């Protein structure tokens, strides 16, 4: 009898230990959300003609969408890994529920809101930081943008002069709001003998960039750049990044891209490469 009782107790303890181990394993297996992948999808997906998934982003986007659906901000049928317009709208509603407004509630995920949304559901990895504001040639940019420009200068072998920076709401009417938030810059071409090479260098480090000429609009010749995946970006700048991914010129006419063709990357991808 003692042997049977001992065996029963051993079985019970072993079962409890196994259950505890399984529970710990399940807790450790809580999903993670790769912020780089989510933000890249938010840059690209809303402007696609289809519901295709941005490579490498589907799993993380789906976890974010599940969290939005759990808060009744997104219909369950939209939980598909595609960060399209419905997900943008849902995420903007979530940002507003946190008390955000303006560019902070545009539907583009930032580190703070993405982390808050994930409480009890997921952890955030590969967080993007745009850094504090600084100046280049007297123009305001954030640290991430400044670092990108410096890297492009090294690749192009020229010194860039920034003529319009970021966070310049209403500053230049012809810009159409693209410079209202972060990540947007205009660069002079006066001392650049090969603007195409300069645009290529900017694209290689993670800018959506184009050489703008007077024939295209009411401006002097310059290079216009949008730092892809800048989380402070204005909706107008996001639309230009979307055009870039689609192979367009980022202008109102949505003509074909007239710039040098490179592998489209973010700043973070460039640094790893």
TARAPE-V365505 format. One record per residue. N is the residue number from 1. RES is the residue in three letters. OMEGA is omega in whole degrees, 0 to 359 (NA if undefined). NEAR is the number of other ideal C-beta (glycine too) atoms within 10 Angstrom. Layout:
n | res | omega | near
N | RES | OMEGA | NEAR
N | RES | OMEGA | NEAR
//
This chain:
n | res | omega | near
1 | UNK | 180 | 5
2 | UNK | 180 | 6
3 | UNK | 180 | 7
4 | UNK | 179 | 8
5 | UNK | 180 | 9
6 | UNK | 180 | 10
7 | UNK | 180 | 10
8 | UNK | 180 | 10
9 | UNK | 180 | 10
10 | UNK | 180 | 10
11 | UNK | 180 | 10
12 | UNK | 180 | 10
13 | UNK | 179 | 10
14 | UNK | 178 | 10
15 | UNK | 180 | 10
16 | UNK | 179 | 10
17 | UNK | 179 | 10
18 | UNK | 179 | 10
19 | UNK | 179 | 10
20 | UNK | 179 | 10
21 | UNK | 179 | 10
22 | UNK | 180 | 10
23 | UNK | 179 | 10
24 | UNK | 179 | 10
25 | UNK | 178 | 9
26 | UNK | 179 | 9
27 | UNK | 181 | 8
28 | UNK | 183 | 7
29 | UNK | 177 | 8
30 | UNK | 186 | 12
31 | UNK | 175 | 15
32 | UNK | 178 | 15
33 | UNK | 178 | 25
34 | UNK | 185 | 18
35 | UNK | 179 | 24
36 | UNK | 182 | 20
37 | UNK | 181 | 22
38 | UNK | 182 | 27
39 | UNK | 177 | 28
40 | UNK | 178 | 28
41 | UNK | 179 | 26
42 | UNK | 176 | 28
43 | UNK | 193 | 27
44 | UNK | 190 | 25
45 | UNK | 183 | 24
46 | UNK | 185 | 21
47 | UNK | 179 | 18
48 | UNK | 177 | 17
49 | UNK | 182 | 6
50 | UNK | 182 | 8
51 | UNK | 183 | 11
52 | UNK | 183 | 13
53 | UNK | 174 | 19
54 | UNK | 184 | 21
55 | UNK | 177 | 10
56 | UNK | 185 | 13
57 | UNK | 190 | 23
58 | UNK | 183 | 17
59 | UNK | 181 | 14
60 | UNK | 179 | 28
61 | UNK | 181 | 27
62 | UNK | 178 | 18
63 | UNK | 177 | 21
64 | UNK | 179 | 31
65 | UNK | 177 | 26
66 | UNK | 178 | 15
67 | UNK | 177 | 25
68 | UNK | 179 | 21
69 | UNK | 179 | 17
70 | UNK | 178 | 14
71 | UNK | 179 | 12
72 | UNK | 178 | 9
73 | UNK | 183 | 19
74 | UNK | 178 | 22
75 | UNK | 182 | 12
76 | UNK | 181 | 10
77 | UNK | 179 | 8
78 | UNK | 178 | 17
79 | UNK | 188 | 20
80 | UNK | 180 | 16
81 | UNK | 179 | 20
82 | UNK | 184 | 24
83 | UNK | 183 | 32
84 | UNK | 186 | 20
85 | UNK | 179 | 13
86 | UNK | 179 | 19
87 | UNK | 176 | 28
88 | UNK | 180 | 19
89 | UNK | 180 | 16
90 | UNK | 181 | 22
91 | UNK | 177 | 27
92 | UNK | 177 | 18
93 | UNK | 179 | 16
94 | UNK | 178 | 23
95 | UNK | 179 | 23
96 | UNK | 178 | 13
97 | UNK | 177 | 14
98 | UNK | 179 | 12
99 | UNK | 180 | 8
100 | UNK | 177 | 16
101 | UNK | 178 | 9
102 | UNK | 182 | 10
103 | UNK | 179 | 20
104 | UNK | 179 | 18
105 | UNK | 182 | 19
106 | UNK | 184 | 22
107 | UNK | 176 | 20
108 | UNK | 184 | 28
109 | UNK | 171 | 27
110 | UNK | 184 | 21
111 | UNK | 183 | 15
112 | UNK | 182 | 13
113 | UNK | 180 | 19
114 | UNK | 178 | 23
115 | UNK | 180 | 16
116 | UNK | 179 | 15
117 | UNK | 185 | 24
118 | UNK | 182 | 18
119 | UNK | 180 | 9
120 | UNK | 184 | 7
121 | UNK | 182 | 14
122 | UNK | 174 | 19
123 | UNK | 181 | 11
124 | UNK | 175 | 20
125 | UNK | 178 | 12
126 | UNK | 180 | 14
127 | UNK | 178 | 15
128 | UNK | 175 | 21
129 | UNK | 178 | 11
130 | UNK | 178 | 23
131 | UNK | 182 | 13
132 | UNK | 178 | 8
133 | UNK | 177 | 16
134 | UNK | 179 | 14
135 | UNK | 172 | 11
136 | UNK | 182 | 17
137 | UNK | 178 | 16
138 | UNK | 181 | 9
139 | UNK | 183 | 19
140 | UNK | 172 | 18
141 | UNK | 172 | 29
142 | UNK | 186 | 24
143 | UNK | 180 | 13
144 | UNK | 179 | 23
145 | UNK | 179 | 30
146 | UNK | 179 | 19
147 | UNK | 179 | 17
148 | UNK | 179 | 26
149 | UNK | 180 | 23
150 | UNK | 179 | 13
151 | UNK | 179 | 18
152 | UNK | 177 | 26
153 | UNK | 180 | 17
154 | UNK | 180 | 11
155 | UNK | 183 | 15
156 | UNK | 182 | 20
157 | UNK | 179 | 10
158 | UNK | 174 | 18
159 | UNK | 179 | 10
160 | UNK | 172 | 23
161 | UNK | 181 | 17
162 | UNK | 181 | 22
163 | UNK | 172 | 18
164 | UNK | 182 | 23
165 | UNK | 184 | 25
166 | UNK | 178 | 29
167 | UNK | 186 | 19
168 | UNK | 184 | 19
169 | UNK | 178 | 12
170 | UNK | 185 | 9
171 | UNK | 181 | 14
172 | UNK | 184 | 14
173 | UNK | 182 | 8
174 | UNK | 182 | 10
175 | UNK | 175 | 20
176 | UNK | 177 | 16
177 | UNK | 183 | 17
178 | UNK | 181 | 27
179 | UNK | 182 | 27
180 | UNK | 181 | 22
181 | UNK | 183 | 27
182 | UNK | 171 | 25
183 | UNK | 183 | 32
184 | UNK | 179 | 30
185 | UNK | 168 | 29
186 | UNK | 184 | 23
187 | UNK | 179 | 27
188 | UNK | 176 | 16
189 | UNK | 184 | 21
190 | UNK | 183 | 9
191 | UNK | 180 | 9
192 | UNK | 184 | 21
193 | UNK | 182 | 8
194 | UNK | 180 | 12
195 | UNK | 181 | 20
196 | UNK | 179 | 13
197 | UNK | 179 | 15
198 | UNK | 177 | 25
199 | UNK | 180 | 26
200 | UNK | 180 | 18
201 | UNK | 178 | 23
202 | UNK | 179 | 31
203 | UNK | 183 | 24
204 | UNK | 179 | 20
205 | UNK | 175 | 27
206 | UNK | 175 | 27
207 | UNK | 159 | 31
208 | UNK | 189 | 25
209 | UNK | 180 | 29
210 | UNK | 172 | 26
211 | UNK | 180 | 19
212 | UNK | 180 | 22
213 | UNK | 180 | 14
214 | UNK | 180 | 10
215 | UNK | 183 | 6
216 | UNK | 183 | 17
217 | UNK | 183 | 14
218 | UNK | 180 | 7
219 | UNK | 173 | 15
220 | UNK | 180 | 12
221 | UNK | 179 | 15
222 | UNK | 172 | 22
223 | UNK | 179 | 25
224 | UNK | 182 | 26
225 | UNK | 175 | 29
226 | UNK | 180 | 33
227 | UNK | 183 | 31
228 | UNK | 177 | 31
229 | UNK | 170 | 27
230 | UNK | 187 | 30
231 | UNK | 175 | 26
232 | UNK | 188 | 23
233 | UNK | 176 | 29
234 | UNK | 177 | 27
235 | UNK | 179 | 17
236 | UNK | 177 | 17
237 | UNK | 177 | 31
238 | UNK | 179 | 25
239 | UNK | 178 | 20
240 | UNK | 176 | 26
241 | UNK | 177 | 26
242 | UNK | 176 | 20
243 | UNK | 180 | 20
244 | UNK | 179 | 24
245 | UNK | 180 | 18
246 | UNK | 181 | 15
247 | UNK | 180 | 10
248 | UNK | 189 | 18
249 | UNK | 177 | 18
250 | UNK | 178 | 25
251 | UNK | 183 | 16
252 | UNK | 180 | 9
253 | UNK | 179 | 10
254 | UNK | 176 | 11
255 | UNK | 180 | 12
256 | UNK | 179 | 9
257 | UNK | 181 | 16
258 | UNK | 183 | 15
259 | UNK | 179 | 19
260 | UNK | 182 | 16
261 | UNK | 178 | 9
262 | UNK | 172 | 14
263 | UNK | 183 | 9
264 | UNK | 183 | 17
265 | UNK | 170 | 19
266 | UNK | 177 | 22
267 | UNK | 182 | 23
268 | UNK | 177 | 18
269 | UNK | 179 | 17
270 | UNK | 181 | 19
271 | UNK | 178 | 13
272 | UNK | 184 | 9
273 | UNK | NA | 8
//
